[in-house]
Amino acid sequence: MTVSWSLTITAPGRIDTTMGIADHDAAVTAVLAAAQAAIDDARVSAVPAVRYELRAAMELVAIIQTGADEDGSPDHATSALLQRIEIGRYLSASPR
């Protein structure tokens, strides 16, 4: 069964939403990949605090809030967090 997924990005002065459709497992993977791409873009463009809301099948996958590091530069070090979410899905999956 296909479900929708969405990534909503809230940054100073803008709100963007990216959406797609896939089967449930692929939807979670797609929204995690979309979030990683958006975070990489924000890191390159030095966007300050950004909030990422990830959903699949209308369920919350994660909310990630970036901030500033000790020097006041944007802190977008979230790649490891996204990887842990993806790995955690497989470790907690029930056997079929």
N, C-alpha and C positions, 0 to 999 in steps of 0.2 A: 504494500500500500504506500502510495506517495504522500508526503507531508510537505508543508511549507517550512522554510527556515528564513530567519531574518537577522541582520546585524544592524543595530541602530547606533550611530556614532554621534555623541553630543560633545561639541567643542565650543569654545568661545565664539559666539556669533553665528553658529550653524548647527543644524541637525541633518544628518544624512542617513538614509535607510537603504540597505541592499537586501534583496529578497531572491529566493529561488525555490525550486521544488525538487525533491528526490525521495528515495525510500528513506525510512527513519535513520538507519545507521549512516547512510551517505549524507543525509541532511545535517547531522551533527558534525561530521567530518568537514562538510562544505562550509558551515558557519565558522568552524574553528580556523579553516584555511583563509576565509575571507577576513576574519579578525586579524590573523597574522599579517596578511598583506596590508591591511589598513594601519596596523601598528608600525610596520616597516615604513610605510609612507609618512606617517606622522613623525617618526624618528628622523627621517631624512629632511623633512621640511621644518623640523624643530617646533612643532605645534605644542603649546603648553598643555596643561591638564585636559585630558580627554576621557570620556566615559564610553565604554563599549558594552552594549547589552546584546547578548547572544541568545537566540531562541530557536528551537526546533520543535515542530509539532505543537506550537503554541506554548511549549514548556520552556522555562528558563534553563539555559545551559550554564551561563556565567554572566556576571557583571564584573567588568574590569575597569578600575579607575586609575589612570596614570596621574602623576604629580610632578613635582620638581625635585631634583637631587640637591645635594648639599651646596652646589654652586649656583642654584637657581635655574639650571638647565632642565629641559623636559626629561623626565625619567620614563622611558618606554621599555624597560627591561622585563617584558612579560612573555617572551618566547618560551622560557622554561615552564611557566605556569600553563600555557596552552598545551605544551607537550605532556605535562602531568595530567591534565584533564583528559586528553586523548588516550593516554596509556591507562589511566584509571578506569575508563569505560570498558576496556578489554579485560582488565583484571577483575572487575566486579560483575562482568556479564555472566548470566546464569548458563549452565551447560544445556545444550539442546539435545 
